[in-house]
Amino acid sequence: MKNIKLAILICFSTLMLFLQSCGREYSVGDIYSDGDVKGVVLRVDDSNSPLLLLSLDEISGIDADSANVWASSLGDGEWRLADRQEMEIVRKYRALINNTLERKSYPKVLEGNTYYWTSTPCSESHVYACGPDGVRCYFKSNNTKLYRARAVRVL
């Protein structure tokens, strides 16, 4: 009888831990981690489940086309370069995001005079890039300035 009670208690405790981890609520700026998928939460739904992640890592000194290739090569291929609106979210919440990144020893985003490519074209030869001061249109190819890139992933 004692062994049965212990087994029931262990099963109940395990079930409670599982349910707590499944129902975890997230906020913008939290770290999300599930297997190989890790990132900073950028958007949550009405039940505070993560909808959009920002990659923990970035690449610098890269042109826009190479930034797209880099982003899509991350993980299992569901990562992509952030679009203009998503980088505006990053810019809006950068203090919160950078707090999290710094605590976890990852590179901060939009620090100083840094610019990040987006996937959003603004003409045939230009694409938007986002800096601390906002999103602007820049040459996509043959650009003498090389920017940084962060990927996003929809969950």
C-alpha positions as CSV (number, residue, x, y, z in Angstrom):
1,M,0.0,0.0,0.0
2,K,2.9,2.4,0.9
3,N,4.5,1.7,-2.6
4,I,1.2,2.5,-4.3
5,K,0.8,5.8,-2.5
6,L,4.4,6.7,-3.3
7,A,3.9,5.8,-7.0
8,I,0.7,7.9,-7.2
9,L,2.4,10.8,-5.5
10,I,5.3,10.6,-8.0
11,C,3.0,10.4,-11.0
12,F,0.9,13.3,-9.7
13,S,4.1,15.4,-9.1
14,T,5.4,14.6,-12.6
15,L,2.0,15.4,-14.2
16,M,1.9,18.8,-12.3
17,L,5.4,19.7,-13.5
18,F,4.5,18.8,-17.1
19,L,1.3,20.8,-17.0
20,Q,3.1,23.9,-15.5
21,S,5.7,23.8,-18.3
22,C,3.0,23.4,-21.0
23,G,0.9,26.3,-19.7
24,R,3.8,28.7,-19.1
25,E,2.9,32.3,-19.8
26,Y,5.5,34.4,-21.6
27,S,6.0,38.2,-22.0
28,V,7.9,40.1,-24.6
29,G,11.6,39.9,-23.7
30,D,11.4,36.4,-22.1
31,I,13.7,33.6,-23.3
32,Y,11.8,30.8,-25.0
33,S,13.5,27.4,-25.2
34,D,12.0,24.2,-26.5
35,G,14.5,21.6,-27.8
36,D,16.6,23.2,-30.5
37,V,14.3,26.3,-30.7
38,K,15.5,29.2,-28.6
39,G,15.0,32.9,-28.9
40,V,13.7,36.1,-27.3
41,V,9.9,36.4,-27.3
42,L,8.8,39.3,-29.5
43,R,5.0,38.7,-29.7
44,V,2.5,36.7,-27.6
45,D,-1.1,35.7,-28.2
46,D,-4.0,36.5,-25.8
47,S,-3.1,33.5,-23.6
48,N,0.5,34.8,-23.4
49,S,1.9,31.9,-25.5
50,P,4.8,33.0,-27.7
51,L,4.0,33.7,-31.4
52,L,7.3,35.2,-32.6
53,L,10.9,34.8,-31.6
54,L,14.0,36.8,-32.2
55,S,17.2,34.8,-32.7
56,L,19.7,34.9,-29.8
57,D,22.6,35.2,-32.2
58,E,23.3,37.7,-35.0
59,I,25.8,38.1,-37.8
60,S,27.6,41.4,-38.6
61,G,29.4,42.8,-41.7
62,I,26.9,41.3,-44.1
63,D,25.0,42.5,-47.2
64,A,21.2,42.2,-47.5
65,D,21.2,39.1,-49.8
66,S,23.7,37.2,-47.6
67,A,21.7,38.2,-44.5
68,N,18.6,36.4,-46.0
69,V,20.7,33.3,-46.7
70,W,22.2,33.3,-43.2
71,A,18.8,33.6,-41.5
72,S,17.2,30.8,-43.5
73,S,20.2,28.5,-42.7
74,L,19.5,28.6,-38.9
75,G,18.1,25.6,-37.2
76,D,15.6,23.6,-39.2
77,G,15.0,26.2,-41.8
78,E,12.0,27.9,-40.2
79,W,14.0,31.0,-39.3
80,R,14.0,34.0,-41.6
81,L,15.2,37.5,-41.8
82,A,13.0,39.9,-39.8
83,D,10.7,42.1,-41.9
84,R,10.3,45.8,-41.4
85,Q,7.4,45.6,-38.9
86,E,9.2,43.0,-36.8
87,M,12.3,45.1,-36.6
88,E,10.1,48.0,-35.4
89,I,8.9,45.7,-32.6
90,V,12.6,45.0,-31.7
91,R,13.3,48.7,-31.7
92,K,10.3,49.5,-29.6
93,Y,11.2,46.9,-26.9
94,R,15.0,46.9,-27.3
95,A,15.7,47.9,-23.7
96,L,13.7,45.0,-22.4
97,I,15.2,42.6,-25.1
98,N,18.8,43.8,-24.4
99,N,18.3,43.3,-20.7
100,T,17.5,39.7,-21.3
101,L,20.3,39.2,-23.9
102,E,22.9,40.8,-21.6
103,R,21.8,38.5,-18.6
104,K,22.2,35.5,-20.9
105,S,25.6,36.7,-22.4
106,Y,24.2,37.1,-26.0
107,P,24.9,40.2,-28.2
108,K,22.6,43.1,-27.7
109,V,20.5,44.4,-30.5
110,L,20.4,48.0,-31.9
111,E,23.2,49.2,-29.7
112,G,25.0,52.4,-30.6
113,N,24.9,53.1,-34.3
114,T,24.1,49.6,-35.5
115,Y,21.8,48.8,-38.4
116,Y,20.0,45.5,-39.2
117,W,18.8,44.4,-42.6
118,T,15.1,43.5,-43.0
119,S,13.5,41.3,-45.6
120,T,11.2,44.1,-46.7
121,P,12.1,45.7,-50.1
122,C,11.4,49.4,-50.7
123,S,12.3,49.2,-54.4
124,E,13.9,46.8,-56.8
125,S,17.4,47.8,-55.7
126,H,16.7,48.9,-52.1
127,V,15.7,47.2,-48.9
128,Y,14.8,48.5,-45.5
129,A,17.3,48.4,-42.6
130,C,16.5,49.3,-39.0
131,G,18.7,51.3,-36.7
132,P,18.2,52.8,-33.3
133,D,16.6,55.9,-34.9
134,G,14.1,53.9,-37.1
135,V,13.7,52.0,-40.3
136,R,15.0,53.5,-43.6
137,C,15.6,52.5,-47.1
138,Y,19.1,51.4,-48.2
139,F,20.8,49.9,-51.2
140,K,20.4,46.2,-51.3
141,S,23.4,45.3,-53.4
142,N,26.8,47.0,-54.0
143,N,26.4,48.7,-50.7
144,T,29.6,50.0,-49.2
145,K,28.1,49.6,-45.7
146,L,27.6,46.2,-44.4
147,Y,25.0,45.8,-41.7
148,R,24.0,43.2,-39.2
149,A,21.2,40.6,-39.2
150,R,18.9,38.9,-36.7
151,A,16.5,36.2,-37.6
152,V,12.9,35.6,-36.5
153,R,10.7,32.5,-36.2
154,V,7.0,32.2,-36.0
155,L,5.8,29.5,-33.6
